[in-house]
Every structure is written in structure tokens, then in C-alpha cells.
């Protein structure tokens, strides 16, 4: 079992008062779904009242009056990282900002645009929360169009849910909340009520353009880290570990729907693709988990497919084309509208797979400061709560184990062959809450593990222990 000290977890217990979810439930300090060996998303924010009297808990887990880390010392950590032979030849950028005052503690090349890798997902997540809302759900529905003298058509319309269950959905789950089998059975009931027992089935996946499933900006080989971008899929997370995605996930979904429709007593004469007819009547629908929970999956797992879909949903809501260009434009527009400077930014995709993405470390801390600060609101609390926790879960589950920062660092990781990045929040040893970002870009191919180790040892551990 991974060992995380109670003190570290208690220090990371961030209350609603400051806009954060605590991880103290990992040691049963407060009620919650997390365990040291399990991977679960925090279900709700604890309140000060729920922590009163809890063993080991405090009412003020971080202290706004605690001294800030010495700026010179933090700059020294950054210098040590930049000089580390393990990142020789790379550009290193660091930004550290105090949440209470908004004061920059250290900024080393923080305005230099570098390849961010998957910390790019922070831009998309913030834009999605701000544009759509934390409670936004996706409804996958079926409609009926009559064909006078012919076979009526049931069309299933993809809305962007790529976590669907193949058969029965689970109302208490995030992955598989909506089930294709449930949708088929509800559809069959409505058809039978109208005396219809034979239909053609069509898939309307036109929410996203057919010619925009892959980005020309993705380097060869990176396609193995993402599925074709389509607006309906059976649990895309099921394929991530094998790095083998279906060639046509949307078709797999409509085929599963058709199978269950036939099992429910409706004859299916054929399956095709096509936009739902104007005037088609609603039959049935199933809904995804709320966006805040979906982001808890995509951010913790750093899922590229989910993030690209989230970006396109932002584009759709903003009235922009649901293409790679339209999605990045919509994300950038939302950040700009929120007063976050996009100077020096080049966005080629929403997930961070493209090496052509260029953003300054300063932008990442600007987003995190907005989220963690008093004006972050629901979007900010959701973003911070959905980040991986060091030595506990997601892509940080095996980092900072038994070191300063275990349980007190919440951050989005970024990993490409020549880029390592990390951006999030940390509660320092004396209780000061900071936001930080680190980008190491351009080390030799094959040096990712060494760059991560250098980042943690030279910068994160001393920063968290300051």
C-alpha cells in the first residue's frame, strides 16, 4: 500500500471556504469515496461543519497568513532544474503565484511560448466549464421519421457522449452512465405503443464533420493515443491501456443499439448513416454524467479523445464550426472573454497531442489562479477538484510518493516524447496555497522519464516542502 502521511493529506484538505475538495477522506479522516489503493473521484466538497471534530482535521487546512516561500529560493529551484543534466538542451519555464495575494513568487521564462503537452487540457477544461457549466449533461436520443408506404426510420443522434455503456447504464457511474441498451429498450417501447415493429436504423453523427476525425498537426505515431473524433462512442476509456482504438467508434455504437433494439422485439431492416430528418418525432433519450464528473475522468486520466470532444462541444455552444480549428478558436475566445491573456499562444488542438501547440507557463498559472481564487466560482472549484492528486490517483498516482507534495499537490501532467510539464496547486509545508506551472521542452528523444524525475526532485519536492 502506498504510504501517505496523515499530515500531508490534512494539509491538502481544501475546503469550500477556499474553493477546493479535500483528499483527507483517503485516510478516512472525512467521509468520501477515495482510498489509498482505489481510484475514485471526489463526490462532493466537504464543508467546515463536516470536518469539525473529525480526527486529524483542521478548520483551516491552509493558512493565508503563513509566510510565502522565499522568491530567491524558488528561483533557485527553477535554476537547478534548468541546469540538471537530465534536461540538457531543453528550454525550461516556471511560474509560481501566491493564491491569496495574486503575487508572482517566481517567473523564469514564464512568458516564453513552449509546447505544453497535456497541460494544454487545462485550457479546454476551463473553457468547457465556463461555456457549458459544471452541471451540463449530454443527451443521446432517438427520433422517428415516417416513410409513407415504406419502412419508418429510427435515428440515433450522437451528442458527444463517448463514455456510453454498451448495454445497461449505471445511474451512479460516470463511465457508462448512459446505456445504449437502455436507449434501445425505451425506443422499442415507444415504437410498439405506436404499432411499429419494423424499422430502419440510422446514425446521425453529423455534430462533428466526417473529415475532421484526425488532425494533420498530430505527429506520426501520436494517433495511437487517440480515437477518431466522433460524437458517440461506447466507453472510449476501455481502449486506452491497450492503445488500440476502434476504427469507427460511432458505427460500433449504432450497431450495439440496433442489436438491443432487435432483442427488444423490433425488426431492423438495415443500418446506415444520415442526418435526422426535419420534423422527426422524439422517441427516447439517455443522459451522461454532468460535465464536472466527466472532466474528473478526462483530466485525471489525461484522455485525449475526451478532451478533443469537449473542445468541440465548446465550439458548438459558441456557434463555431465543430472542427479542430473551430474548437481551439472557441476555447481561446472563452479564455479571452474571462480576461485571461492569450498573448503568444498557438493552439493546434485541444488535447495537447500536437507539438505545434505553444503556450507560456504564465498562461497556465493565470487559469489556475482564476480557478483557485475567490472569483473562481463553481467552474474553478470543479477544475481544481478534478485534477490528479500526487501519490494518490490519475497520472500523478506514482509521483512524489513518500515525498513532500504527496497529497498536497493537485496538478495536470503533460507528456510528449520531448516535453514534460506539470501545472496545478500546492499547499506548502507551512500552509501557503500556491499555483504553479513547469514546462520542460526540447530534451532529447527518449528522455521523458529522466525529465519527470528532474522536475520532481529539483523543483516540486523543494517547493512543496518550503
Residue pairs with C-beta under 8 A, 6 or more apart in sequence:
1 36
1 37
2 36
2 37
2 391
2 392
2 397
2 401
3 401
3 402
4 26
4 27
4 36
4 391
4 392
4 401
4 402
4 406
4 407
5 406
5 407
6 27
6 29
6 56
8 404
8 405
8 406
8 407
8 408
9 23
9 24
9 26
9 27
9 29
9 407
9 408
10 24
10 29
10 56
10 57
10 58
10 61
11 61
11 62
11 407
11 408
11 427
11 429
11 431
12 22
12 23
12 24
12 61
12 389
12 407
12 408
12 409
12 410
12 427
13 22
13 23
13 24
13 29
13 30
13 46
13 51
13 57
13 58
13 61
14 20
14 21
14 22
14 61
14 62
14 384
14 425
14 427
14 433
15 22
15 45
15 46
15 47
15 48
15 51
15 59
15 61
16 45
16 46
16 47
16 48
16 381
17 48
18 62
18 372
18 433
19 371
19 372
19 373
19 374
19 376
19 380
19 381
19 384
20 45
20 372
20 381
20 384
20 385
20 410
20 425
21 42
21 44
21 45
21 46
21 381
21 384
21 385
22 30
22 32
22 42
22 46
22 51
22 61
23 34
23 42
23 389
23 392
23 407
24 30
24 32
24 46
24 51
24 54
24 56
24 57
25 31
25 32
25 33
25 34
25 42
25 46
26 32
26 34
26 35
26 36
26 392
26 407
27 36
27 56
29 54
29 55
29 56
29 57
30 46
30 50
30 51
30 54
30 57
31 46
31 50
32 42
32 43
32 46
33 40
33 41
33 42
33 43
34 40
34 42
34 392
34 393
36 392
39 300
39 393
39 394
39 397
40 393
41 174
41 293
41 296
41 297
41 300
41 386
42 296
42 385
45 381
45 385
48 59
51 57
51 58
51 59
52 59
61 427
61 431
62 427
62 431
62 432
62 433
63 430
63 431
63 432
64 100
64 433
66 428
66 430
66 431
66 432
67 430
67 432
68 98
68 101
68 103
68 105
68 432
69 96
69 105
69 428
69 432
69 434
69 463
69 466
70 466
71 105
71 106
73 462
73 466
74 96
74 105
74 106
74 463
74 466
75 106
75 108
77 94
77 106
77 458
77 459
77 462
77 463
78 92
78 94
78 106
78 108
78 459
79 108
80 458
80 459
81 87
81 92
81 94
81 438
81 440
81 454
81 455
81 458
81 459
82 92
82 108
84 454
84 458
86 443
86 447
86 450
86 451
86 453
86 454
87 440
87 443
87 447
87 450
87 451
87 454
88 443
88 444
89 442
89 443
89 444
90 418
90 440
90 441
90 442
90 443
90 451
91 109
91 112
91 114
91 439
91 440
91 441
91 442
92 108
92 109
92 438
92 439
92 440
92 441
93 108
93 109
93 110
93 112
93 114
93 360
93 361
93 437
93 438
93 439
93 441
94 106
94 107
94 108
94 109
94 110
94 361
94 436
94 437
94 438
94 459
95 104
95 106
95 107
95 108
95 110
95 360
95 361
95 362
95 364
95 365
95 436
95 437
96 104
96 105
96 106
96 107
96 365
96 434
96 435
96 436
96 463
97 103
97 104
97 105
97 365
97 368
97 369
97 434
97 435
97 436
98 104
98 105
98 432
98 433
98 434
99 369
99 372
99 373
99 425
99 433
99 434
99 435
100 432
100 433
102 369
102 373
104 110
105 434
107 361
107 362
109 361
110 360
110 361
110 362
110 365
110 437
111 344
111 360
111 362
112 344
112 360
112 361
113 344
113 345
113 346
113 358
113 359
113 360
114 358
114 359
114 360
114 361
114 419
114 439
114 441
115 355
115 356
115 357
115 358
115 416
115 418
115 419
115 439
115 441
116 352
116 357
116 358
116 359
116 364
116 414
116 419
116 421
116 439
117 352
117 414
117 415
117 416
117 419
117 420
117 421
118 302
118 304
118 351
118 352
118 412
118 413
118 414
118 415
118 421
119 352
119 364
119 412
119 413
119 414
119 421
119 422
119 423
119 437
119 439
120 347
120 349
120 350
120 351
120 352
120 357
120 359
120 414
121 298
121 299
121 302
121 307
121 350
121 351
121 352
121 412
122 364
122 367
122 368
122 383
122 412
122 423
123 331
123 332
123 335
123 347
123 350
123 359
123 363
123 367
124 307
124 310
124 311
124 314
124 327
124 331
124 350
124 351
125 295
125 298
125 299
125 307
125 310
125 383
125 386
126 334
126 335
126 338
126 367
126 370
126 371
126 379
126 383
127 311
127 314
127 330
127 331
127 334
127 335
128 291
128 295
128 310
128 311
128 313
128 314
129 291
129 292
129 295
129 378
129 379
129 382
129 383
130 334
130 338
130 379
131 314
131 317
131 318
131 330
131 334
132 291
132 313
132 314
132 317
133 291
133 378
134 290
134 291
134 292
134 378
134 379
134 382
135 290
135 291
135 292
136 290
136 291
137 287
137 288
137 289
137 290
137 291
138 159
138 160
138 161
138 178
138 287
138 288
138 313
139 159
139 285
139 286
139 287
139 288
140 156
140 157
140 158
140 159
140 161
140 164
140 178
140 183
140 232
140 285
140 286
140 287
140 288
141 156
141 157
141 159
141 183
141 282
141 283
141 284
141 285
141 286
142 154
142 155
142 156
142 157
142 183
142 187
142 282
142 283
142 284
142 285
143 154
143 155
143 157
143 276
143 277
143 280
143 281
143 282
143 283
144 152
144 153
144 154
144 155
144 190
144 191
144 194
144 196
144 199
144 280
144 281
144 283
145 152
145 153
145 155
145 276
145 277
145 279
145 280
145 281
146 152
147 153
151 198
151 199
151 200
151 269
152 196
152 199
152 200
153 199
153 200
153 201
153 202
153 277
154 187
154 191
154 199
154 200
154 201
154 202
154 261
154 283
155 201
155 202
155 203
155 204
155 274
155 276
155 277
155 280
156 183
156 201
156 202
156 203
156 204
156 232
156 253
156 254
156 257
157 204
157 207
157 276
158 203
158 204
158 205
158 207
158 230
158 231
158 232
158 250
158 253
159 207
159 231
159 232
160 207
160 231
160 232
160 309
160 310
160 312
160 313
161 178
161 231
161 232
161 233
161 288
162 227
162 230
162 231
162 232
162 233
162 235
162 236
162 249
162 305
162 306
162 309
163 174
163 175
163 176
163 177
163 178
163 233
163 235
163 236
163 237
163 288
163 289
163 294
163 297
163 306
164 176
164 178
164 179
164 180
164 232
164 233
164 234
164 235
164 253
164 286
164 288
165 176
165 177
165 178
165 179
165 180
165 181
165 182
165 234
165 235
166 179
166 180
166 181
166 234
166 235
166 256
167 179
167 180
167 181
167 182
167 256
167 260
168 179
168 181
168 182
169 176
169 177
169 178
169 179
169 181
169 182
169 286
170 176
170 177
170 179
171 177
173 289
174 289
174 293
174 294
174 296
174 297
175 235
175 237
175 297
176 235
177 287
177 288
177 289
178 286
178 287
178 288
179 286
180 234
180 253
180 256
180 257
180 260
180 286
181 256
181 260
182 286
183 257
183 260
183 284
183 285
183 286
184 257
184 258
184 259
184 260
184 261
184 263
184 264
185 260
185 264
186 283
186 284
186 285
186 286
187 261
187 264
187 266
187 283
187 284
188 261
188 264
188 265
188 266
189 264
189 284
190 283
190 284
191 197
191 199
191 266
191 283
192 265
192 266
196 266
197 265
197 266
197 267
198 266
198 267
198 268
198 269
199 261
199 266
199 267
199 268
199 269
200 268
200 269
200 270
200 271
200 272
201 254
201 257
201 258
201 261
201 268
201 270
201 271
201 272
202 254
202 271
202 272
202 273
202 274
202 276
203 232
203 250
203 251
203 253
203 254
203 271
203 272
203 273
203 274
204 273
204 274
204 275
204 276
205 230
205 231
205 232
205 250
205 273
206 275
207 231
207 312
207 316
207 322
208 229
208 230
208 231
208 312
208 322
209 321
209 322
209 323
212 229
212 322
212 323
212 324
213 228
213 229
213 230
214 223
214 228
214 229
215 324
215 348
215 349
215 353
215 354
217 324
217 348
217 349
217 354
217 356
218 226
218 349
218 353
218 354
219 354
219 355
222 353
222 354
224 243
224 244
225 243
225 304
225 353
226 245
226 304
226 305
226 308
226 351
226 353
227 233
227 236
227 239
227 245
227 246
227 249
227 305
228 245
228 246
228 247
228 248
228 249
229 305
229 308
229 309
229 312
230 248
230 249
230 250
231 250
231 309
231 312
232 249
232 250
232 253
232 254
233 246
233 249
233 250
233 252
233 253
233 305
234 249
234 252
234 253
234 256
236 245
236 249
236 303
236 305
236 306
237 297
237 301
237 303
237 306
239 245
239 246
240 301
240 303
245 305
246 252
254 271
255 271
258 268
258 271
261 268
262 268
288 294
291 310
291 382
292 382
292 385
292 386
294 306
294 310
295 310
295 382
295 383
295 386
296 385
296 386
297 303
297 306
298 306
298 307
298 310
299 386
299 387
299 388
299 394
299 412
300 386
300 387
300 388
300 393
300 394
300 395
301 394
301 395
302 394
302 395
302 412
302 413
302 415
304 351
304 352
304 353
305 351
307 350
307 351
307 352
308 324
308 327
308 349
308 350
308 351
310 350
311 327
311 328
311 330
311 331
311 349
311 350
311 351
312 322
312 323
312 326
312 327
312 350
314 327
314 330
314 331
314 334
315 321
315 322
315 323
315 326
315 327
315 329
315 330
316 322
317 330
318 330
318 333
318 334
320 326
320 327
320 329
320 330
320 333
324 348
324 349
324 350
327 349
327 350
328 347
328 348
328 349
328 350
331 347
331 350
332 342
332 345
332 347
335 342
335 367
336 342
338 370
339 370
340 363
340 366
340 367
340 370
341 363
341 366
342 363
343 360
344 358
344 359
344 360
345 358
345 359
345 360
345 363
346 356
346 357
346 358
346 359
347 357
347 359
348 354
348 356
348 357
349 357
352 414
352 416
353 416
355 416
355 418
355 419
361 423
361 437
361 438
361 439
362 437
364 423
364 437
365 423
365 435
365 436
365 437
367 383
368 384
368 423
368 424
368 425
368 435
368 436
368 437
369 435
370 376
370 380
371 379
371 380
371 381
371 383
371 384
372 380
372 384
372 425
372 433
372 435
373 380
376 383
376 384
384 410
384 424
384 425
387 394
387 410
387 411
387 412
387 424
387 425
388 394
388 395
388 396
388 397
388 410
388 411
388 412
388 413
389 396
389 407
389 409
389 410
390 396
390 399
390 400
390 405
390 406
390 407
390 408
390 409
390 410
390 411
391 397
391 398
391 399
391 400
391 401
391 402
391 403
391 405
391 406
391 407
392 406
392 407
395 413
395 415
396 409
396 411
396 413
399 452
399 456
400 406
400 409
400 456
400 460
400 461
400 464
403 456
403 461
403 464
404 429
404 460
404 461
404 462
404 464
404 465
405 426
405 456
405 460
405 461
405 463
405 464
405 465
408 426
408 427
408 428
408 464
409 424
409 425
409 426
409 460
409 464
410 424
410 425
410 426
411 422
411 423
411 424
411 425
411 426
411 436
412 422
412 423
412 424
413 421
413 422
414 420
414 421
414 422
414 423
414 439
415 421
415 448
415 452
416 448
417 445
417 446
417 448
418 441
418 442
418 443
418 444
418 445
418 447
418 448
419 439
419 440
419 441
419 442
420 439
420 440
420 443
420 448
420 451
420 452
420 455
421 437
421 438
421 439
421 440
421 441
422 436
422 437
422 438
422 455
422 460
423 435
423 436
423 437
423 438
424 435
424 436
425 433
425 434
425 435
425 436
426 433
426 434
426 436
426 460
426 463
426 464
427 433
427 434
427 464
428 434
428 463
428 464
428 465
428 466
429 464
429 465
429 466
430 466
434 463
436 463
438 455
438 459
438 460
440 451
440 454
440 455
443 450
443 451
